[in-house]
Amino acid sequence: MEEKKEWYLEYEIHQNRPGLLGDISSLLGILSINIVTINGVEDGRRGMLIRSARDDQIARFRAILGTMDNITVRRMREPQLRDRLAVMHGRYIERDADGKKTFRFVRDELGLLVDFMAELFKKDRHYLVGIRGMPRVGKTESLVAASVCANKRWSFISSTMLRQTIRNQLAEDELEKGHIYIIDGIVSMMRASIRHQELVHDIMKQPAVKVVEHPDIFVRESRYTLDDFDCMIELRNDESEEITYEVVESGFSSFDIS
């Protein structure tokens, strides 16, 4: 038996006449293509995850869709992470148009953010994530929830979630595979001892997922650069909020209780 392969289809609807989805679903059935998931992903657009054992059936399906006046196919490809999440949550994650490794969320989208990070966390690999956001916006809570969803253990190397945490060493089981290391860039680089910073440097060399909160301060006060990050996440209370570190000094600030 041939192994079935998944595809992501997204089409724009020009005239949402009655029975349009039924016609497309019937066509998929005739071609022995299964619908895995379907949802609206943007205004006037619908996304589908479909599964087929034969690429030629997918090509035939796309060709037939190209003859339909009511829709225009916008994407037909092997599903990317953003495609799967768009179908799941009904919208695309906003991504930076230039670097394309910065993803933006607002607090109302914490569920989407958690699912996105959980997918990033599932693989045991060297992967460095930065997360920007003002105090009490939900950064750390989302990181913990994503670690749980990814079935990974997490270790706070530095944090202000409950009280200030500054680690100088790790337990033996914290060096095993499957750990997510969470670092507060402000605490580690502006509040901690040399011994703690040496631990951070050692962790950064590990083939594991590391997440740095306040990456701009982390970079400013260390030898690392923003180019070292594989992914950058921005979390805001609302789309108009500016993420700023003007209050961050060597003394106390609201970032000490984030």
Sequence and secondary structure as in RCSB ss.txt:
>XXXX:A:sequence
MEEKKEWYLEYEIHQNRPGLLGDISSLLGILSINIVTINGVEDGRRGMLIRSARDDQIARFRAILGTMDNITVRR
MREPQLRDRLAVMHGRYIERDADGKKTFRFVRDELGLLVDFMAELFKKDRHYLVGIRGMPRVGKTESLVAASVCA
NKRWSFISSTMLRQTIRNQLAEDELEKGHIYIIDGIVSMMRASIRHQELVHDIMKQPAVKVVEHPDIFVRESRYT
LDDFDCMIELRNDESEEITYEVVESGFSSFDIS
>XXXX:A:secstr
    EEEEEEEEES   TTHHHHHHHHHHHTT EEEEEEEEETTEEEEEEEES HHHHHHHHHHHTT TTEEEEE
EES  HHHHHHHHHSS  EE SSSS EEEEEGGGHHHHHHHHHHHHSS S EEEEEE  TTSSHHHHHHHHHHHT
T EEEESEE SSS EE S   GGGGSTTEEEEEEHHHHHHTS HHHHHHHHHHHTSSSEEEEESHHHHHHTSS  
GGG SEEEEEESSTT     TT SSS  GGGG 
